[in-house]
Amino acid sequence: MPVRKLRGPSVLDWLDHRRNRWPNTANPHLLITQKTAVELGPAGKLWTTRATRNLTATLERLRVDRQLEEALTHGADPLHLALVFGIDEKTAIRYADSARALLGEAAEQASQ
């Protein structure tokens, strides 16, 4: 599965901004606001709709990208993914398998 680059700011850019703006937040959600940074709940639907309007990335693509990035960062551990995102074990295994394939491709390219 090829990794597609999105135009404009990436999820990593957002995560850097999020980390700098709210370094001590315990909120596990990707998209947070000034209000939700001090809570554990998600940003509201209206806020997320407005924040992502006219972007090439959809919320679904951001969610998939975030879960795959987490799998790549934490060694493709399906248990970790299931716990962090509250996803079904079959879904977590699919993300872990995709991450392993990407990591294998990267290692193969590096060795050539």
C-alpha positions as CSV (number, residue, x, y, z in Angstrom):
1,M,0.0,0.0,0.0
2,P,1.7,3.3,-1.1
3,V,1.8,6.1,1.4
4,R,0.1,9.2,-0.2
5,K,1.2,12.7,0.7
6,L,-1.5,15.2,1.5
7,R,-1.3,18.7,0.2
8,G,-1.0,21.4,2.9
9,P,-0.2,20.8,6.6
10,S,0.3,17.2,7.5
11,V,-0.9,15.3,10.6
12,L,2.7,15.6,11.8
13,D,2.5,19.4,11.5
14,W,-0.7,19.4,13.5
15,L,0.7,17.0,16.1
16,D,3.7,19.4,16.5
17,H,1.4,22.4,16.9
18,R,-0.8,20.4,19.4
19,R,2.3,19.4,21.4
20,N,3.6,23.0,21.5
21,R,0.2,24.6,22.2
22,W,-1.0,22.0,24.8
23,P,2.1,20.2,26.1
24,N,0.5,18.8,29.2
25,T,-2.9,17.7,27.8
26,A,-4.1,14.2,28.7
27,N,-6.7,14.4,25.9
28,P,-6.1,11.4,23.6
29,H,-8.0,12.8,20.6
30,L,-6.2,14.0,17.5
31,L,-8.3,17.2,17.2
32,I,-8.6,19.2,20.3
33,T,-9.5,22.8,21.1
34,Q,-8.6,25.2,23.9
35,K,-11.7,23.9,25.8
36,T,-11.1,20.2,25.2
37,A,-7.4,20.3,25.9
38,V,-8.2,20.4,29.6
39,E,-10.8,17.6,29.3
40,L,-10.8,14.1,27.9
41,G,-13.5,14.4,25.3
42,P,-13.4,15.1,21.6
43,A,-13.7,18.4,19.9
44,G,-17.3,19.1,18.8
45,K,-18.6,18.1,15.4
46,L,-19.3,21.7,14.4
47,W,-15.7,22.7,15.3
48,T,-14.1,19.8,13.4
49,T,-16.3,20.4,10.3
50,R,-15.3,24.1,10.2
51,A,-11.6,23.3,10.9
52,T,-11.4,20.8,8.0
53,R,-13.6,22.6,5.5
54,N,-11.8,23.1,2.1
55,L,-9.0,20.7,3.0
56,T,-7.9,17.8,0.8
57,A,-7.7,15.6,3.9
58,T,-11.0,14.3,5.3
59,L,-11.5,13.4,8.9
60,E,-11.6,9.7,7.9
61,R,-8.2,10.1,6.1
62,L,-6.8,11.9,9.2
63,R,-8.0,9.1,11.5
64,V,-6.5,6.4,9.3
65,D,-3.2,8.4,9.0
66,R,-3.0,8.9,12.7
67,Q,-3.6,5.3,13.6
68,L,-1.0,4.1,11.0
69,E,1.5,6.7,12.3
70,E,1.0,5.4,15.8
71,A,1.5,1.8,14.6
72,L,4.7,2.8,12.8
73,T,6.0,4.7,15.9
74,H,5.2,1.9,18.4
75,G,6.5,-1.1,16.6
76,A,3.2,-2.2,15.0
77,D,1.8,-3.6,18.3
78,P,-1.9,-4.3,17.8
79,L,-2.6,-4.4,21.5
80,H,-1.2,-0.9,21.9
81,L,-3.4,0.4,19.0
82,A,-6.5,-1.2,20.5
83,L,-5.8,0.4,23.8
84,V,-4.9,3.8,22.6
85,F,-7.7,4.2,20.0
86,G,-10.4,1.9,21.5
87,I,-10.6,0.0,18.2
88,D,-11.6,-3.6,17.6
89,E,-8.8,-6.2,17.7
90,K,-9.2,-7.1,14.0
91,T,-8.9,-3.4,13.0
92,A,-5.8,-3.1,15.2
93,I,-4.2,-6.1,13.6
94,R,-4.9,-4.7,10.1
95,Y,-3.1,-1.4,11.1
96,A,-0.2,-3.4,12.6
97,D,0.1,-5.5,9.5
98,S,0.1,-2.4,7.3
99,A,2.8,-0.8,9.5
100,R,4.9,-3.9,9.4
101,A,4.7,-4.0,5.6
102,L,5.7,-0.3,5.3
103,L,8.6,-0.8,7.8
104,G,9.7,-3.9,5.8
105,E,9.6,-1.9,2.5
106,A,11.6,1.0,4.1
107,A,14.2,-1.5,5.5
108,E,14.5,-3.2,2.1
109,Q,15.0,0.2,0.3
110,A,17.6,1.3,2.8
111,S,19.6,-1.9,2.3
112,Q,19.8,-1.4,-1.5
